[in-house]
Amino acid sequence: MVAKVRFSTEYGFYNDFLNGILQRDIPVYSVRLTEFGFTAVCYASDYRKIAKLARKYQCRTRIKEKRGLYFVIRPYRKRKGLLAGVRLFPLLCFLFSCIIWKIDINTDDRQLKNTLAHSLYNQGIYRGSTCTKDQLADVQRQLMLENKNLGYITLNFYKGILTCEVYRRQERKDEKESYSFSDIVCLMDGVVTDVRVYRGFSQVQSGQSVSRGDVLVKCEELDIRGRLSQSQTAAYIAGDCEKEYTVFVPYNKTVPVYTGKTAQDEIVSFLGIEHQTKKADLSGFSMYTQQQVISSGNIAGFCFPYTVKTITYSRLEQQQISGDFPSVRKAAVKQLQHLISNDTKLEEEYSRRYDYRMEEEGVTAVCRVKGRYIII
């Protein structure tokens, strides 16, 4: 580090003083005469010699300007924290090359992303933890066992970033499982409107009335010579039918209701060490639900390699809920609509009709739906 100062000399025998500096081989630069002396530039380490020599020639010297990196960092020399930070920085860079700073789970499915993040956390892989190749290989195998519906999962760690690639399995229909050696039987009463037999021997045609239990497609049949022929069966058969949906809704029922009171546990994890920063007070929580959220460390908008797990407990209490006939009927209609909309056999709805039976403890609601159903 080169440090230089520009100094001025006034009064006295300044000409002899300048010659004395040169005779002692003290390097000075940019010498300029002034009205009462001269100015020059020297190395900061030589200025003490020059100032001592000036007293011999009855000259007064004064520093006008300081130059160099030394004078920039000099005010910070007494700050021990900065000096320790400079020394620790290379060590931290070496250590943090093995620490996970960020986890990227490449999938658009939010639920799957949360599931994988919780699985990684439970196996010790989170922001602020260390990992090895063998550990990542074991975690990858465990994720594959926990998510058998996925095609493949890879874990790649590079420069503090752990990337989790998720590949979904392409569903392929196994023909051996889609066909079977058994008769296809009708499940509902109605009139057949659409018959598509892929395998087997059809026993019905469009416009034919059928009843529950009738055989629609047979797996065995005798030919004109009396020989038995067998075949796997597979078909799509739809018909116009009427189906009845029934629900019962009581007037009085006891249900758990949220009180609005919550408590939280907060756990900070770093390098495999967990520190609980907040403890939940569950006194009086006879019933509660639990919600767990895992978030990355964030201080003043900057992400740091540690993980915060927050567990929120929401208090529940049993409450008696009473309703009159209109409110109970409305609830029953909603339940019936849910049943109808989730019926996978219903392809097209033509009409529906509601009936209600008032009983001592509640209301029985019945909905009769006419429409096109898959009847197998």
N, C-alpha and C positions, 0 to 999 in steps of 0.2 A: 504494500500500500504506500503510494507516494503522497506525502503531505508537504505542501509548500505554503509560505507566507510572503505577503508583500509588506515591506516595512519602509518607513521614512526616517531620514536622518536630518537633523536641524542643528545649526549653530556649531560652535567649536571649530576644530581643525578638520573639517569633513573631508577635504582632499587627501590629507595624510591618513585619515581613518580608512578611506576607500583603498589607498595603496597598501595599508596594513592588512586589510582583509585579503587582498590578492596575493600578498607575500606569504601569507599563511596557508595558501591553497584552499581557501574556503570558496566553493563555487557560488557565484551570484549571477543573476540574469536580469535582463531588461532594466539596466541602470539608466535612470533619467535624472538630469539635473533640475533642481527647483530653485526658487529665489533664495532660500537660506540653506540649501543642502542638496540632497538627492533621494530618490526612491529606487528600490531594487527588490528582486525576488530571490529567496534562498530556500533551502530545505528546512522544514520545521525543526529537525534535529540539530541544525547548525545555528539557529537563531540565538541560543543561549551564549555561544561563543562570541557571536557578533555583539550582543548586548554588553557582555563583559568587557570586550575590547573598546567599545564606544566610550566607557568611562575614562579610559586612559587618554583619549583625545578630546575629552570634555564635550562630547556630542550627546545629544538626546535622541534615542530611537523609539519608535512606536510602531506597533503592528497595525496595518491598514486593512488587510484582507487575508482570510484563511482559505486555502484551496485543498481539495483532495477528499477521498472517501473516509479517511480517518476522522476528519472533523464532522462528517455526517453521522457516523455511528458512535462517536464519542459520548453524546448525551445518554445513550442507551447502555453504556458499559456497566453502570451500577444497578441496572435492573436485572436481578438474578433470574426472574422468570423467563425473560427473553433469551438469556444465555442458555438456560436449561432447555428451552424449547428448540434452540438451534442444534444443541447436542443430541436431543432425543428424536428429532425429526427423522434422521436416517434410520434409527432403530425402529421407530413406529412404522415407517414405510415398509421396512422388511417384514415386521410382524403383520401388518394389515394386508399384505399380499395374500395371506392365508385366511383373512377374515371376510365374511360375506357382508358386503355393503348394500347389495340390492338383489332382490329375487324377482325374476320375470317369469310369469306363468302364461304361456302363449295359448290362450283359448278365449273365445268370446262368451262362453257359458259362465255366467257369474257364479252360479251355484257350484259348478265343478271347480272353479278357481278357488272359492272359499274352502271347499272340501280338501283340495290338494294342499292349500296353505296350512290348514289345521293338521293334516297328516304329517307334513314336513316339520311343523313345530313340535308335535308330539314325539318325533324321532330325533329331536335335537338339531334340526336344520332351520335356522331363522336368522334374521338380520343381526349381526354381531357375533355369531358363532363361527367356529373354525370347522373345516371339513377336509377330509382326505379322499383320495380316489377310491379306496376300499370302502369307506363309509358311504360315499355317494352310490357305489354299486349296490350295497346292501339296502339302502333307502329306496333305490329304484326298483329292486325286486319286491320290496314290501308294498310299494305303491301299486305295482302290477297285480299283486295278490288282492289288494283291497279294492281295486277298480277293474274287475275282470271284463266289464262291458266295453272298456277302451281297447283300442288296437295296440298301442305301444306308448311308453313314456320314457323320455331321455332326460338326463340331468348333466349339464355341462357348466363347469366353473372356470371363469377366465377373468383375470384382473379385477377380482372383487365382485363380479356379477355372476350369479347362479341363474342359468336359463333352463326352464322346464318346458320341453316341447311335448305337446299332447297330440297324438294321432288317433283318430277315431276309427273303429273297425267298420268296414263296409259289410253290411248285412247281406248274406247270400242265402237264399232259400234252399234248404235241403229237400230235394224231391222225395227222398226216402221217408222223411218225417212228415211230409205234407199229405201223403197217401197212406191208406190203411185198408186191411182186408176186413171190413165190417160194413154192415148196412147203414145207410144214412136215413134217419128217422125224423119225421116232422115234429116240431116242438110247439106249434101253435095251430089253432083252428083258423081257416080262412080260404081264400081263393087264390090259386097259383097264377102269378102274372109273368114271371120270368124264370125260365129253366135253362141252365147251362151245366151240362154234365161233361166233365173232363175225363173221368175214369169211372167205369162201372156200367150197370144196366138200369136205364131210367124206367120208372114206373108211373110217371105223371107227365102231364102236358099243360100248357098254359090254358087258363079258364077252368081248370078242374078244381072242385072243392075237396079240401083235405081236412083231416082231423088230427088232433094230437095223438102221436103214436103210430101213424101210418108210415109204411116204408116207402120212401121216395126214390132211393137208388139202392139197388141190390148188388152185392159182391159176387153172387153165384146165380147161374141161370142154366136151364137145360135147353140144348139146341133141338132142332127138329128130329134128330136121331136119338134123342134121349141122353146125350152125353153131357156131363156137368162141366161148365166153363166157369173159371174163377178169374176175378179181376180186382185190382185195388180200386178204391172209390174216392172220388173228389168231385165236388160240384158246388155251384152257386144257384140257390133257389130262393126266390122272393115271392111274397104274396100279399094281398090286401087282407088285413086282419084287424081285430079289435083287442086291445090289451088293457088290463085294469091295474092301476097303481094305487096303493093304499098306504097311508101314514096315520099315526095317532099322536096328537099333541095334547099334553095334560094342561089343566087350568093352573095348577100350582106345581112349581118345581124348584128344587134347590140347585143353584149353579155357583161355581166359583167366579168371583168378580174381582178385578184389580182395584186396589185401594189407592193407588198412586204413590205409595211409599216405596222407595228403592234404596238399595245399599250396594256398594261397589268394593270389589277387590282389585287392586292394581299391582301387577308384578312386572318388574323390569329384568330382562334377561340379557346377559353379555358374557361371551366366552364360556358358556355353560354354567354360569353362576346366576342364580335367581335371587332378586332382592325385592321384598314386598314393600312397596311405598305407601300403600293404603290398605287398611283392613276393614272388612265389612262388619257392621254390627247387626247380627241377625236375631237379636232378642225380640221376641214377639212375632217372629215370622213363622207361624205354624205351617202355612202353605206359601210356596213361592215358585216362580219360574226363573230359570237361569239362562242368561244369554252371554256368550263369550265372543269377544272381538279382539283380533290380533292386529296391531298397527305398528308401523315403523317409527323409529326414534326421530323426533323433529324438535329442533331448538331454533327459535326465531326464523323459521322458514327454511332452515338448512337441515338436510337429512344426515343422520349419524348412524353408525353401525351398532344399533342396539334395538331390541324389540320390546314392546309394551303389550302385555296381555291384560285386558280389562274384563272382569266378570261382573255383570249386573244382575242383582237379585230383585225381582219385582214381587211384592207381597200380594197374596190372594186371600179372600175371605168368602166363606159360604154365605150366600144370601138367598132368601126366599123370594121368588118372583111370581106374582099372580097376574092373571090376565082375564079379560072378559071375552065373550064369544067373538066379536069382530077381530080383536088382536090375535086370538088363537087361530081363527080361520085364516087370517093373513099369513101367519107363520106356516100353517099347513100347506097353503098354496105354494109358498116359496120352496118348501121341501119337495113337494110333488114336481114342481118345475125342474128342480135339481135332478130328481130321479129320471125324468123324461129326457132331459138334455144329455144325460150321461148313459143313456141306453144305446149301446153300440149296435143293437139289432134294428133299431128304427132308422130307416133311410129317408122316408118322407112322411110328414104328418098331414092328414086331411082335416081332422076335426078333433075336438076334445070336449068332454062334458064332466062337470064337477058335481059331486053329491056329498052332503055332510050329515053325519049322524051325531047328535048331541048325546053324550053319555054322562054318567055321574062324575067321573074324574077328568073328563076332557072331551075332545072332539075327534072323531074318526073321519078323515077326508078321503074320498075316492075319486080318481080321475080316470075316465075311460077314453082312450085315445084310438082313433081310427087312422090307419096309415099303412104304408108299405113297409113290411118287416122282412128281414132274412129269417126264414122259418126253419133253418137247420142248425 
